Amino acid sequence: MRRLREENGWSQEDYADRAGIHRTYVSDIERGKRNPTVTVVEKLAKPLGLPPGRLLD
């Protein structure tokens, strides 16, 4: 997820705003401190234009 976010030139805050979640949640996921729910994976995939399953690969 971090690689894809950075490829788009987005900060964590930019990405979180686009996904509709809090920036610290994005940070926690990227650091492996949280495991996102299916609903959050869907929100994270949408701004990247990817199917949610792609983030799980």
C-alpha positions in Angstrom: 0.0 0.0 0.0 2.8 2.4 0.9 4.5 1.8 -2.5 1.3 2.5 -4.4 0.6 5.6 -2.3 4.1 7.0 -2.9 3.9 6.1 -6.7 0.9 8.5 -6.8 2.9 11.2 -5.0 0.4 11.3 -2.1 1.3 11.9 1.6 -0.4 9.7 4.1 -2.7 12.6 4.8 -3.6 13.1 1.1 -4.3 9.3 0.8 -6.3 9.2 4.0 -8.5 12.1 2.8 -9.1 10.4 -0.5 -10.0 7.2 1.2 -12.2 8.8 3.9 -10.2 7.5 6.9 -7.9 9.1 9.5 -4.3 9.6 8.7 -3.0 7.8 11.8 -5.0 4.8 10.7 -3.1 4.8 7.3 0.1 5.1 9.2 -0.7 2.3 11.6 -1.6 0.0 8.6 1.6 0.8 6.8 3.7 0.1 9.9 1.8 -3.2 10.5 0.3 -2.0 13.8 -3.3 -2.5 12.6 -5.1 -4.9 10.4 -7.7 -3.2 8.3 -11.3 -4.6 8.0 -12.7 -5.5 4.7 -14.6 -2.2 4.7 -11.4 -0.3 5.2 -9.6 -2.3 2.5 -12.4 -1.3 0.1 -11.9 2.4 1.1 -8.2 2.2 0.6 -8.4 0.6 -2.8 -10.9 3.0 -4.3 -8.6 6.1 -4.7 -5.9 3.9 -6.1 -8.4 2.6 -8.8 -7.7 -1.0 -7.8 -9.9 -3.9 -6.8 -9.7 -4.4 -3.0 -8.1 -7.9 -3.4 -5.1 -6.3 -5.0 -4.1 -4.7 -1.7 -4.1 -8.1 -0.1 -1.6 -9.6 -2.6 
